[in-house]
Amino acid sequence: MFDRSTLISYVLILPVILLALSIHETAHGYVASKLGDPTAKSLGRLTLNPLQHIDVFGFLCMLFFHFGWAKPVPVNARYFKKPRRDMALTSAAGPAANILLALVFAALLRLEILLVDSFFSADLLAVLSGAQTGTAFNMLTVLNYILYMGVLLNISLAIFNLIPIPPFDGSRVAYVLLPQKLYFHVMRYEQIIMIVILLLFWCVPFFSELISTATGGLANLVLWIFGLNYKTLAGQEMNIMIAHLFQSLFA
């Protein structure tokens, strides 16, 4: 069974996951629409409403394992003027949107940490000594965790979908580099490949560790842009504030 803090952490990242998945698929549909394909728009997929995008299994994988997927936005390459190029651009739009969203979360996290350092330094010291803190600081710890996970989850979603193997977005990007016959031959087996990939992630630690390493590296770069450090946040202030959050708000 999950303990209380784990369940609370899942609840807190629900909005982040729904936004990340919705942004990802909407970006696919938007770029396809701009390139001449009206399919996503006609099906009501150019929306941030998560109910239009969520795949239950992919959502649960995102929640519990921090990698996942949504319902793919239908794309009809026959509408494209340059099918190979436009399909690659459409496919790259989802991961690119997640990376941009991660940058937004990182910028907000930087502002939030500056706020804590400027106005709540006494509360942060109180946490270290085990003393009580005010409600405002407690709520900032909630925001801290959500923004931090917003960076990691969006980066993870982008990295996972850039795997250059069908049916991931990366395979469509690779489409422009592969001979057409070879590409479509591989695409015939995309469902089988998807099952094999998921089994490898669950059964062979190397593959999940590879995604985690890539996610950590790119997340560190995104945070560094805003003067933050992935390892420092993960190992020191972040853990302190999250532990305090669970103890003070949900004890």
Disulfide bonds with the S-S distance in Angstrom:
none
